Amino acid sequence: MPGDEIEVPKELREFMLEKAEETILGQKNGADKQYRYGNLHIREYHDKFLVHTDRVDPRENPVGHLVHDAPEVLIGLACAAFTGLQIAKKLRSKKSSLASGIVFPIVFGYMGYVGTKKIKNYLE
């Protein structure tokens, strides 16, 4: 099932697929490196690999990946954009500072991200 991770000990190094590509796409979650091979997302730690299957390969369809595999990122971005627009309106009327126009979108975007991630983890 997508999202479930399998732990593979480092001793089974031959597990690593030859065609897996190192990538920056995805959350590292403390991993030293991460790789992608099709829909496989492989995280390498000092003593193990953690592997899970994504529904959509972000290299092929970034928006589809956000919708199906990482909705918390999409909602965080939406919260930040919405808050930024609201602050921008207030800035035009001089009722808000430039600092709040930067800080509030970051805070609300992060809150949207964390809240959605908690809900997603609870439902899995």
C-alpha positions in Angstrom: 0.0 0.0 0.0 1.4 3.5 -0.8 2.8 5.2 2.2 3.9 2.1 4.1 7.6 1.9 4.6 9.8 -1.2 4.5 13.1 -1.2 6.4 16.0 -2.9 4.6 19.2 -3.4 6.6 22.4 -1.8 5.1 24.0 -5.3 4.9 21.7 -6.0 2.0 23.5 -3.4 -0.1 22.7 -5.3 -3.3 19.1 -4.3 -2.7 19.9 -0.9 -4.1 18.7 -0.8 -7.6 21.3 0.1 -10.2 19.0 2.5 -12.0 17.8 4.3 -8.9 18.7 8.0 -9.1 19.7 10.2 -6.2 17.1 13.0 -5.8 16.2 16.1 -3.8 12.5 15.4 -4.3 10.7 14.3 -1.2 11.2 14.7 2.5 14.5 13.4 3.7 13.3 12.7 7.3 16.9 12.7 8.5 18.2 10.5 5.7 21.7 10.9 4.4 20.6 10.5 0.8 17.4 9.7 -1.0 16.7 8.0 -4.3 13.9 7.4 -6.7 13.2 4.5 -9.0 9.9 4.8 -10.7 7.3 5.1 -7.9 9.8 3.9 -5.3 11.1 6.4 -2.8 14.3 5.1 -1.1 15.8 6.9 1.9 19.4 5.9 2.9 20.4 6.2 6.5 23.8 5.2 8.0 22.5 1.7 9.0 19.4 1.0 6.8 17.3 1.9 3.9 13.6 2.9 4.2 11.5 2.3 1.1 8.0 3.2 0.2 5.9 3.4 -2.9 4.4 6.7 -4.0 1.2 6.7 -6.0 2.7 9.2 -8.4 6.3 9.7 -9.4 7.1 13.5 -8.7 9.6 13.5 -11.6 6.8 12.6 -14.0 3.9 14.5 -12.5 4.8 16.9 -9.7 1.2 18.2 -9.2 -0.2 14.7 -9.2 2.4 13.7 -6.6 1.4 16.7 -4.4 -2.3 15.8 -4.7 -2.0 12.1 -4.1 1.2 11.6 -2.0 1.9 14.9 -0.3 -1.3 16.9 0.2 0.2 18.5 3.3 2.7 20.4 1.2 -0.1 21.6 -1.2 -2.3 22.8 1.7 0.6 24.5 3.4 1.4 26.4 0.2 -2.3 27.3 -0.2 -2.4 28.6 3.4 0.7 30.6 2.9 -0.6 32.1 -0.4 -4.0 32.9 1.1 -2.5 34.5 4.1 0.0 36.4 2.0 -2.8 37.8 -0.2 -4.7 38.9 2.9 -1.6 40.6 4.4 -0.9 42.2 1.0 -4.3 43.8 1.1 -3.7 45.2 4.6 -0.3 46.5 3.5 -1.9 48.5 0.8 -4.0 50.2 3.4 -0.9 50.7 5.6 -2.4 48.8 8.6 0.2 46.2 8.5 4.0 46.0 8.4 6.2 44.4 5.8 7.5 42.0 8.5 4.0 40.7 9.2 3.6 40.3 5.4 6.5 37.8 5.5 6.1 36.2 8.9 2.3 35.5 8.9 2.3 33.6 5.5 5.2 31.4 6.7 3.5 30.7 10.1 0.1 29.9 8.6 1.6 27.9 5.8 3.6 25.8 8.3 0.4 25.4 10.5 -1.5 24.2 7.4 1.3 21.8 6.5 1.7 20.3 10.1 -2.1 20.0 10.6 -2.7 18.2 7.3 0.3 15.9 7.9 -1.1 14.9 11.3 -4.5 14.2 9.8 -2.9 12.2 6.9 -0.9 10.2 9.4 -3.9 9.6 11.6 -6.0 8.3 8.6 -3.2 5.9 7.4 
